[in-house]
């Protein structure tokens, strides 16, 4: 009898306002399952509903149902669908994987609706689970047994050359809007920034070769995609692969965006990617303070940051920089230096975009212990992590409100699309411009408006989910009655 399973990608915060991204985490696992002869269904709760999942699970009653979950609001949605499944298909084991369960497997497993956790890449471990391998033999599996925890450690890293995207399991048109979509061609990162989850997992970089990238991108192009955002943590790691891909991008007329380290950027590379259709390069700048850059183990300099502004300006490639505040040991002077660096770089390249986010200490990262010493008190339950946001500071930060205002101000000032706002939002942006110019980040009307809008959107989402749960209950009751009548 053919094995069957269901994979779920829970909803994200404000997903309706984001560029569509295929749920690669579950797509890659599904591909591994298919190769093992397992029948797979995928539900993406940015598009599907909890009703859809519960109905499918009630019909097939799979032994295992898997969810891929990141820290933050996605946890809230994952808990909602997990609860609905627990109530309606209690015979199915609910398996959580992804970044958050990998970072905090025991706390995740402590939740009553979570049966098993997979740490690390899920392709091999989840396939072995569905194939009924003994739990203790599965590397990466964490489970409860007779009031004891069995921890199988990290799952083995997936060889990316062995996986492809099974587009037949989803509707690819959901993820292409006006030709724009996202792609993922590699995993891991060779660098060890002290705030990043890669510092925990110590994942080696591995990716598709140029030929496999082209085959996968051909599918997206055939579906109408012509503007690709690469989600890779380190797209440019394999320079030989990039050199082979640039002529392909040029031939296909693709517009594309990818992340690059500032120490890897040269005028020659910038010209080459520009000719090959690159419209934007993302840079993880993080801080303008040399001391903090060293603490973060970024292995870049402020000089290289400034140089990147000059190069992207001269070549005409848009630059987008990500910065952080609230870093452990950060002083007001460090913050002023970071803001001064951003302003100086923006004077060099006024078309560059930027955003400042608030540092979040993730357990297991080298900076986590430093945050604890400064007074960080992190959630003691899975539910508590659902409220995490890079625009909201933790309570231990003495100037938390100012940091939140600074982060929101940067989003309003540093994004080109915000410059087109009209009406009341244009007034909010004008306030933000004043704050940014004068570095006045006290209590703000912008934060007030942001919180109101956030609460409204979350309330609307919860209302919709509540109605779908009600429909699920009534439809399942109707289904049971029809079964009895037959």
ChimeraX attribute file (.defattr): number of C-alpha atoms within 10 A of each C-alpha:
attribute: neighborCount
match mode: 1-to-1
recipient: residues
	/A:1	4
	/A:2	7
	/A:3	15
	/A:4	19
	/A:5	22
	/A:6	23
	/A:7	22
	/A:8	26
	/A:9	26
	/A:10	28
	/A:11	22
	/A:12	19
	/A:13	18
	/A:14	13
	/A:15	12
	/A:16	11
	/A:17	7
	/A:18	9
	/A:19	14
	/A:20	18
	/A:21	19
	/A:22	23
	/A:23	21
	/A:24	19
	/A:25	20
	/A:26	25
	/A:27	25
	/A:28	21
	/A:29	25
	/A:30	29
	/A:31	22
	/A:32	23
	/A:33	23
	/A:34	14
	/A:35	12
	/A:36	14
	/A:37	14
	/A:38	19
	/A:39	14
	/A:40	18
	/A:41	18
	/A:42	20
	/A:43	22
	/A:44	19
	/A:45	18
	/A:46	17
	/A:47	12
	/A:48	15
	/A:49	19
	/A:50	25
	/A:51	22
	/A:52	14
	/A:53	23
	/A:54	23
	/A:55	19
	/A:56	15
	/A:57	21
	/A:58	17
	/A:59	10
	/A:60	13
	/A:61	20
	/A:62	19
	/A:63	19
	/A:64	20
	/A:65	23
	/A:66	24
	/A:67	23
	/A:68	24
	/A:69	26
	/A:70	20
	/A:71	20
	/A:72	19
	/A:73	20
	/A:74	21
	/A:75	23
	/A:76	22
	/A:77	23
	/A:78	22
	/A:79	20
	/A:80	17
	/A:81	23
	/A:82	24
	/A:83	17
	/A:84	19
	/A:85	24
	/A:86	18
	/A:87	13
	/A:88	18
	/A:89	20
	/A:90	14
	/A:91	14
	/A:92	19
	/A:93	19
	/A:94	22
	/A:95	25
	/A:96	28
	/A:97	27
	/A:98	20
	/A:99	19
	/A:100	25
	/A:101	25
	/A:102	26
	/A:103	22
	/A:104	18
	/A:105	23
	/A:106	19
	/A:107	15
	/A:108	22
	/A:109	22
	/A:110	16
	/A:111	13
	/A:112	9
	/A:113	19
	/A:114	18
	/A:115	18
	/A:116	23
	/A:117	29
	/A:118	31
	/A:119	27
	/A:120	25
	/A:121	25
	/A:122	29
	/A:123	24
	/A:124	18
	/A:125	24
	/A:126	28
	/A:127	23
	/A:128	18
	/A:129	17
	/A:130	18
	/A:131	17
	/A:132	11
	/A:133	13
	/A:134	9
	/A:135	17
	/A:136	13
	/A:137	12
	/A:138	20
	/A:139	20
	/A:140	24
	/A:141	26
	/A:142	27
	/A:143	22
	/A:144	15
	/A:145	8
	/A:146	5
	/A:147	7
	/A:148	8
	/A:149	13
	/A:150	14
	/A:151	19
	/A:152	18
	/A:153	16
	/A:154	18
	/A:155	20
	/A:156	16
	/A:157	18
	/A:158	20
	/A:159	15
	/A:160	17
	/A:161	14
	/A:162	11
	/A:163	18
	/A:164	20
	/A:165	18
	/A:166	15
	/A:167	13
	/A:168	7
	/A:169	14
	/A:170	16
	/A:171	10
	/A:172	15
	/A:173	15
	/A:174	13
	/A:175	19
	/A:176	22
	/A:177	13
	/A:178	10
	/A:179	17
	/A:180	19
	/A:181	25
	/A:182	22
	/A:183	19
	/A:184	23
	/A:185	23
	/A:186	22
	/A:187	22
	/A:188	20
	/A:189	20
	/A:190	15
	/A:191	18
	/A:192	20
	/A:193	21
	/A:194	20
	/A:195	23
	/A:196	18
	/A:197	21
	/A:198	19
	/A:199	17
	/A:200	18
	/A:201	21
	/A:202	13
	/A:203	20
	/A:204	13
	/A:205	19
	/A:206	20
	/A:207	23
	/A:208	20
	/A:209	18
	/A:210	18
	/A:211	13
	/A:212	16
	/A:213	20
	/A:214	16
	/A:215	11
	/A:216	16
	/A:217	20
	/A:218	14
	/A:219	14
	/A:220	24
	/A:221	16
	/A:222	9
	/A:223	13
	/A:224	16
	/A:225	22
	/A:226	20
	/A:227	23
	/A:228	23
	/A:229	21
	/A:230	19
	/A:231	18
	/A:232	20
	/A:233	19
	/A:234	22
	/A:235	24
	/A:236	16
	/A:237	21
	/A:238	14
	/A:239	10
	/A:240	11
	/A:241	17
	/A:242	16
	/A:243	15
	/A:244	14
	/A:245	19
	/A:246	19
	/A:247	16
	/A:248	17
	/A:249	20
	/A:250	16
	/A:251	11
	/A:252	14
	/A:253	13
	/A:254	20
	/A:255	20
	/A:256	22
	/A:257	23
	/A:258	20
	/A:259	21
	/A:260	18
	/A:261	21
	/A:262	23
	/A:263	14
	/A:264	12
	/A:265	18
	/A:266	14
	/A:267	14
	/A:268	11
	/A:269	14
	/A:270	20
	/A:271	17
	/A:272	16
	/A:273	24
	/A:274	21
	/A:275	16
	/A:276	21
	/A:277	21
	/A:278	25
	/A:279	20
	/A:280	22
	/A:281	22
	/A:282	18
	/A:283	20
	/A:284	16
	/A:285	24
	/A:286	21
	/A:287	28
	/A:288	24
	/A:289	22
	/A:290	17
	/A:291	13
	/A:292	19
	/A:293	18
	/A:294	15
	/A:295	18
	/A:296	21
	/A:297	15
	/A:298	20
	/A:299	14
	/A:300	17
	/A:301	18
	/A:302	17
	/A:303	12
	/A:304	16
	/A:305	23
	/A:306	19
	/A:307	19
	/A:308	25
	/A:309	25
	/A:310	17
	/A:311	21
	/A:312	24
	/A:313	17
	/A:314	14
	/A:315	17
	/A:316	17
	/A:317	23
	/A:318	20
	/A:319	23
	/A:320	20
	/A:321	20
	/A:322	15
	/A:323	21
	/A:324	21
	/A:325	24
	/A:326	23
	/A:327	23
	/A:328	22
	/A:329	14
	/A:330	13
	/A:331	14
	/A:332	11
	/A:333	10
	/A:334	19
	/A:335	19
	/A:336	14
	/A:337	16
	/A:338	24
	/A:339	22
	/A:340	14
	/A:341	18
	/A:342	24
	/A:343	15
	/A:344	14
	/A:345	18
	/A:346	18
	/A:347	12
	/A:348	19
	/A:349	21
	/A:350	15
	/A:351	19
	/A:352	22
	/A:353	22
	/A:354	22
	/A:355	21
	/A:356	27
	/A:357	23
	/A:358	21
	/A:359	22
	/A:360	25
	/A:361	24
	/A:362	20
	/A:363	18
	/A:364	17
	/A:365	20
	/A:366	21
	/A:367	21
	/A:368	18
	/A:369	16
	/A:370	15
	/A:371	23
	/A:372	15
	/A:373	11
	/A:374	14
	/A:375	14
	/A:376	18
	/A:377	13
	/A:378	17
	/A:379	13
	/A:380	9
	/A:381	13
	/A:382	21
	/A:383	16
	/A:384	13
	/A:385	19
	/A:386	19
	/A:387	14
	/A:388	17
	/A:389	17
	/A:390	16
	/A:391	17
	/A:392	19
	/A:393	23
	/A:394	22
	/A:395	13
	/A:396	14
	/A:397	17
	/A:398	13
	/A:399	14
	/A:400	16
	/A:401	19
	/A:402	17
	/A:403	24
	/A:404	26
	/A:405	24
	/A:406	28
	/A:407	24
	/A:408	23
	/A:409	26
	/A:410	22
	/A:411	20
	/A:412	26
	/A:413	23
	/A:414	24
	/A:415	16
	/A:416	14
	/A:417	10
	/A:418	14
	/A:419	13
	/A:420	9
	/A:421	14
	/A:422	11
	/A:423	7
	/A:424	9
	/A:425	15
	/A:426	15
	/A:427	13
	/A:428	20
	/A:429	20
	/A:430	16
	/A:431	17
	/A:432	26
	/A:433	17
	/A:434	14
	/A:435	19
	/A:436	19
	/A:437	10
	/A:438	9
	/A:439	14
	/A:440	14
	/A:441	19
	/A:442	14
	/A:443	12
	/A:444	20
	/A:445	13
	/A:446	20
	/A:447	18
	/A:448	12
	/A:449	13
	/A:450	13
	/A:451	12
	/A:452	12
	/A:453	12
	/A:454	14
	/A:455	12
	/A:456	12
	/A:457	14
	/A:458	14
	/A:459	12
	/A:460	12
	/A:461	14
	/A:462	14
	/A:463	12
	/A:464	12
	/A:465	18
	/A:466	14
	/A:467	11
	/A:468	16
	/A:469	19
	/A:470	11
	/A:471	14
	/A:472	21
	/A:473	17
	/A:474	12
	/A:475	14
	/A:476	16
	/A:477	12
	/A:478	12
	/A:479	15
	/A:480	11
	/A:481	11
	/A:482	10
	/A:483	9
	/A:484	8
	/A:485	7
	/A:486	5
